[in-house]
């Protein structure tokens, strides 16, 4: 980019990527609403470009009541139909249904969502920073365990790859490549 900063290779092809990379990705994220949003968006991204999700993010927020799990958990069939007609979001019924089911699962947790998700964060002292984009993992033992536990608790669209993407996005793991200006700055 024109500012001369080295970035992770995925973050240089569009202004939305640059902003997301520089301001959000890999920074420790807390809060039920923020983590539920990120979990939901990672689920919607499955099989798509993250750029599609970033460009539709504000529409997702509007469609899903700011990702307030207490509100989304109350969505009914009429809301599902409204969402399926909303061209501002990804209209995939399985993903819409999963987002609503996941809101209900959040409300049923016996521990705060923050504590549950962060319990799977690997020890930062033993995490090996990827040297290149090719070295970035798609899953980890922790993301496999997170996916298994979330599914056990009623969450959907939370496979190991989606969970690892969530871990990266929410700063549970810092996968900025070694040459990136953001490496180790979270």
C-alpha positions in Angstrom: 0.0 0.0 0.0 1.0 3.6 -0.4 1.8 4.0 3.3 4.9 1.7 2.9 3.8 -0.7 5.6 4.3 -4.5 5.1 1.0 -6.4 5.5 -0.1 -10.0 5.4 -0.5 -10.9 1.8 -4.3 -11.4 1.9 -4.8 -7.8 3.2 -3.5 -5.8 0.3 -6.0 -6.2 -2.6 -8.8 -3.9 -1.5 -9.2 -1.0 0.8 -11.7 -2.9 3.0 -9.1 -5.6 3.5 -6.5 -3.0 4.5 -8.8 -1.4 7.1 -10.0 -4.7 8.5 -6.4 -6.0 8.7 -5.0 -2.9 10.3 -7.8 -2.0 12.7 -9.5 -5.3 13.7 -8.0 -8.7 12.6 -5.9 -10.3 15.2 -6.7 -7.8 18.0 -8.1 -9.4 21.2 -11.9 -9.1 21.0 -14.2 -9.4 24.0 -17.9 -8.9 24.5 -20.8 -11.2 23.8 -22.2 -9.1 20.9 -18.8 -8.6 19.3 -17.9 -12.3 19.5 -21.3 -13.4 18.4 -21.1 -11.1 15.4 -17.6 -12.4 14.4 -18.8 -16.0 14.9 -21.8 -15.3 12.7 -19.9 -13.5 10.0 -17.2 -16.3 9.9 -20.1 -18.8 9.4 -21.5 -16.7 6.5 -18.1 -16.4 5.0 -17.8 -20.2 4.6 -17.3 -20.9 0.9 -17.1 -17.2 0.0 -14.6 -14.4 -0.1 -14.2 -12.5 3.1 -14.4 -9.3 1.0 -18.0 -10.2 0.2 -18.7 -10.3 3.9 -16.9 -7.1 4.7 -18.8 -5.3 2.0 -22.1 -6.5 3.4 -21.2 -6.1 7.1 -23.4 -3.1 7.8 -26.3 -4.8 6.1 -25.7 -7.9 8.2 -25.7 -5.7 11.3 -29.0 -4.1 10.3 -30.6 -7.4 9.4 -29.5 -9.2 12.6 -30.4 -6.4 15.1 -26.7 -5.4 15.7 -26.0 -9.1 16.5 -27.7 -8.8 19.8 -28.1 -12.5 20.7 -31.2 -11.8 22.9 -33.0 -10.2 19.9 -31.8 -12.7 17.3 -32.8 -15.6 19.5 -36.4 -14.4 19.2 -36.4 -14.4 15.4 -39.3 -16.5 14.0 -40.3 -17.8 10.5 -41.3 -14.3 9.4 -37.8 -13.0 10.3 -36.2 -15.9 8.3 -38.3 -15.0 5.3 -37.4 -11.3 5.7 -33.7 -12.3 5.9 -34.0 -14.5 2.8 -35.4 -11.6 0.9 -32.6 -9.2 2.0 -30.2 -8.7 -0.9 -27.9 -6.9 1.4 -26.8 -10.1 3.1 -25.8 -13.6 2.0 -29.1 -15.4 1.5 -28.3 -18.9 2.5 -31.0 -20.5 4.6 -28.7 -22.9 6.4 -26.5 -20.0 7.5 -29.4 -17.8 8.5 -30.9 -20.7 10.5 -27.5 -21.4 12.1 -27.1 -17.7 13.1 -30.5 -17.8 14.8 -29.8 -21.2 16.5 -26.4 -19.9 17.6 -28.0 -16.8 19.3 -30.2 -19.2 21.2 -27.2 -21.3 22.1 -25.4 -18.2 23.4 -28.3 -17.5 25.7 -28.2 -21.1 27.0 -24.5 -21.1 27.9 -23.6 -21.7 31.6 -20.4 -19.6 31.1 -20.0 -16.2 29.4 -19.3 -16.6 25.6 -16.0 -14.7 26.1 -14.8 -17.2 28.7 -15.9 -20.2 26.6 -14.2 -19.0 23.4 -11.0 -17.7 25.1 -10.6 -21.0 27.0 -9.4 -22.4 23.6 -6.7 -19.8 23.0 -3.3 -21.4 22.6 -0.4 -20.4 24.8 0.9 -17.3 23.0 4.4 -18.1 24.1 4.4 -21.4 22.2 2.6 -20.1 19.1 5.0 -20.0 16.1 4.3 -16.9 14.0 3.9 -17.9 10.3 6.8 -16.7 8.1 4.7 -16.5 5.0 1.0 -16.7 4.0 1.6 -20.3 2.9 2.5 -21.1 6.5 -0.8 -19.9 8.0 -2.8 -22.9 9.3 -6.4 -23.5 8.4 -7.1 -25.4 11.7 -5.4 -26.2 14.9 -5.9 -28.7 17.7 -7.5 -25.8 19.7 -9.9 -25.0 16.8 -10.9 -28.7 16.5 -11.6 -28.7 20.3 -13.5 -25.4 20.1 -15.7 -26.7 17.2 -16.4 -29.9 19.1 -17.4 -28.0 22.2 -19.5 -25.5 20.4 -21.4 -28.2 18.5 -22.0 -30.0 21.8 -23.6 -26.9 23.1 -25.9 -26.5 20.2 -24.0 -24.2 17.9 -24.1 -24.8 14.1 -21.8 -23.9 11.2 -18.8 -24.0 13.5 -16.4 -26.5 12.0 -12.6 -26.4 12.8 -11.8 -24.1 9.9 -14.5 -21.6 10.8 -13.4 -21.8 14.5 -9.7 -21.2 13.5 -10.8 -18.2 11.4 -12.7 -16.9 14.4 -9.6 -17.4 16.6 -7.5 -15.4 14.1 -10.1 -12.6 13.7 -10.8 -12.3 17.4 -7.1 -12.3 18.4 -7.1 -15.7 20.2 -4.2 -16.4 18.0 -1.9 -13.9 16.3 -1.3 -15.1 12.7 0.1 -11.9 11.2 3.0 -13.1 9.1 6.5 -12.2 10.5 7.1 -9.3 8.1 3.7 -7.7 8.8 3.8 -4.4 10.7 0.9 -5.7 12.9 2.8 -8.8 14.0 2.9 -8.9 17.8 1.2 -5.5 18.2 -2.2 -6.8 19.4 
